[in-house]
Amino acid sequence: MGSGAGERRGAERRPVLFPFLLSLFCLALSEQIRYRIPEEMPKGSVVGNLAKDLGLSVHELPTRNLRVSSEKPYFTVSAESGELLVSSRLDREQICGKKPACALEFEAVAENPLNFYHVNVEIEDINDHAPKFTQNSFELQIIESTKPGARFILGSAYDADIGTNSFQNYQLSPNDHFSLVNKEKLDGSKYPELVLKMPLDREEQKSYHLTLTAFDRGNPPRTSTAQIQVLVTDANDNPPVFSQDIYRVSLRENVSPGTTVLRVVATDQDEGVNGEINFSFSEAGQMTQFDLNSNTGEITIRNTLDFEEVKEYTIILEAKDGGGMIAQCTVEIEVLDENDSVPEMIFQSLPDVIMEDTEQGTHIALLKIRDKDSGENGEVTCKLEGDVPFKILIYSRNTYKLVTDGILDREQTSEYNVTITATDKGKPPLASSKSVILHIGDVNDNAPVFHQLSYVVHVAENNSPGASIGQVSASDPDLGPNGQTSYSIVASDLGPQALSSYVSVSAHSGVVFAQRAFDHEQLRAFELTLQARDQGSPALSANVSLRVLVGDRNDNAPRVLYPALGPDGSALFDMVPRAAQPGYLVTKVVAVDADSGHNAWLSYHVLQASEPGLFSLGLRTGEVRTARTLGDRDAARQRLLVAVRDGGQPPLSATATLHLVFADSLQEALPDLSDRPAPSDPQAELQFYLVVALALISVLFLLAVILAIALRLRHPSSSASWSCFRPSLFSKSGSGVPPNYSEGTLPYSYNLCVTQTGMTALNFLESSEQLRSGKDVLSDGSPGPLFPFYNSSESTSHPQAPPNTDWRFSQAQRPGTSGSQNGDETGTWPNNQFDTEMLQAMILASASEAADGTSTLGGGAGTMGLSARYGPQFTLQHVPDYRQNVYIPGSNATLTNAAGKRDGKAPAGGNGNKKKSGKKEKK
């Protein structure tokens, strides 16, 4: 090892003297790291502690990744100790040839941060090569007449070593006739010449055997030998003579093969065969680049010359005459350089990926330029093509470094195609280009970006739990985990506990799910803060607001605030002055709807009214106003059923009942509120009455049929068929019509007789028109109903009339509080309870007068006492006669209209059979 070199000793002392300044001057020191070692060191030999010389500790080696960057792997760095080791055979002669100085230059690369250190290892020569002759034996023919002092050039030996190891001396074996002289060429090499000391005599000795030994000056010296055989020939007085001892010529390396280099000239004064000269190379086997014409002595180029390989050729020519005499000369050919070599570029330590956060000025790669030409032809300049964020700086002779010259952004440019052009200074200049692709590595320098500044989601209430209500989306231009985005909810205006029960977000897709059904009436809107976070290190994130608007649906019916029930559960009432004019504000229905918008747009409608047309209701306001003035026949107590509908689809509604009392004071209104029961539905009451009446009629009919059949079976005689009209049948203990005048039924009685012929006769027993005053017809003083005796004479004089179809009275003639009262035109009972009760009271009063003998039921005017209350125009003809609607199945008999007989009217039809009976029937 060349550890004693001054340059290296200086490099080794600096880390010891200035350890704290080493990191600041590492680049300068890297140019001074030199080692000197001998050639042929074994593989694995230590050259030096490179890490120590660079100021790197052993602990830094794993992270700095110290390594050697060179074209050929002669050296390597130990990863454990940082020592520079020999990794392949170091043969100085193979590496540098005959160069006086042989050094291997390479770069040591350290990462994190990236630094380059120039290392020079000088290879010292050792005496590992012995001199070697081109031929093992030489043959010389010397004519016996040759004079002493004649010289003959012998073949020289070649030593691959340099310096003292290649310095040669020649020795000749001891001999009386010959001696040896060492001669030196222009390049400094030596060659031997054989000198004749004494005259030769062929007759004494025909040949001589000599040994030529070549020595180098190594320690120990190496030698080689060659055998020389000298043949003594017969006399040839004149040897050939060259015109010059040395011929010198210069050639351009680009000359084409076949070109004449020069022509040597030799002459011989002999004549004949002894004067014929032939030219030849003394070392013909070594001449591969040139050809020689043996007759003319013309030298031509055989193969292309290359200055970069051989710069100079030395050729020894021999001229031999026919007598065997030889003359020699030297031809020195200098090859001139031409700019025929294109610069070569070699990238060293080129990284696979350059991180985008690399600072400006960071070393990226090392570039070596090599041009085999010399002089200006070998001087090269480099430049970077295109607009790229890099630049080239000169590091050393023919060595450049590529550094960053701008900000790298992988998201804008993921790779750069860098082209470097090297141009020499020859004429014309030659240039070469080389392109490399530099890939930019990703770092997490971009936070996720949402596609919108904010999000608004509309969700209708009563949504399905678990359904998707919206989605947020963010993008991250980074790669790999740096661009993988996950979503989460980081804040909201809801409580932390309530948040999890309302919404959730998918971490991968950003879809927001509703965890429960929303209620617009409880929560109309809420706001979330969503975060998109990448998987980089450190992670970057971005937030966005998501506002959820809960839309309304028509899921709440209107709620009536007024009128409301009283504390005891009774309905309140409103009092209306009797003198109220049309448009008078009576009250207002107040309702609210928990929904909003169109679903809460309320409208008011009248479903039912005691007096339609008496009041008006505002469609949107709910105000109840009088539509006309109060009439005499209008009831003092009114009832309105109001429906409140919203504007939803489908609409929802609620009802409210208004109780209105026409009175000027509270005392006047109290009797109407306390004495009368709550009004019921007139239509329902009428239906109930009709059902009861139909049931009674059906029962009576069945009883009559059963009775008729029984009598038929017991009394087969025809006279017995009239026994049903005997007075005895109507005993005092017989049942009468129940006194239920309050139900609005007039007291009538019926008499059914069945004859043997199957004909039935049903007589209506009407009260007598002339009652004896003061005479009670009640049986045994029982509180039964009053019935007049039937006059049989009238029965015979007035035939039975068919049912009267014109008993109905018009709406204007109906009893009631108002002529505009809505009613049924079919002649049914009045359709509200108030009118029904009033009419019943009038009928009872008239019936009482008839019982006292002060009035008659069917006499004269036939008012039945109603004229005093309703006027003279209201008579019994206005009262519906329900008997005309009763028929006896299987018989042509109809109920007798007593009123028709009383008025002396004939029946409208002759469908009934007239029957006479002399018997008086009484009840």
Secondary structure, DSSP 8 states (H G I E B T S, - for coil): --TT-HHHHHHHHHHHH-GGGTTTSHHHHHTTEEEEEESS--TT-EEEEHHHHTT--GGGHHHHT-EEE-SS--EEE-TTT-EEEE-S---HHHHHTT-S--EEEEEEEETTTTEEEEEEEEEE--S----EES-SEEEEEEETT--TT-EEE---EE-S--GGGT--EEEE---SSEEEEEEE-TTS-EEEEEEE-S---TTT-SEEEEEEEEE---SS--EEEEEEEEEEE---S---EES-SEEEEEEETT--TT-EEEE--EE----GGGG-EEEEETTGGG--SEEE-TTT-EEEE-S---TTT-SEEEEEEEEEETTS-EEEEEEEEEEE--S----EEEEES--SEEETT--TT-EEEEEEEE--S-GGGG-EEEEEESS-SEEEEEEETTEEEEEE-S---TTT-SEEEEEEEEEE-SSS--EEEEEEEEEEE--S----EESSSEEEEEEESS--TT-EEEE--EE--S-GGGG-EEEEEEEESS-HHHHHHHEEE-TTT-EEEESS---TTT-SEEEEEEEEEE-SSS--EEEEEEEEEEE--S----EEEES-B-TTS-B-EEEE-TT--TT-EEEE-EEE-SS-GGGG--EEEEEEESSTTSEEE-TTT-EEEESS---TTS-SEEEEEEEEE-SSSS--EEEEEEEEEE-SSHHHHHHHHHSS-----HHHHHHHHHHHHHHHHHHHHHHHHHHHHHHHHH--SSGGGGGGGSGGGS-TTS------GGGT----EEEEEE-TTS-EEEEEE---SS--TT---SGGG--------B-HHHHHHS------S-----GGGS-SS-TT----TT----SSHHHHHHHHHHHHHHHHHHHTTS--SSSTT--TT-HHHH-TT--GGGS--GGGG-B-TT---B---HHHHHTT---S---S--------B--
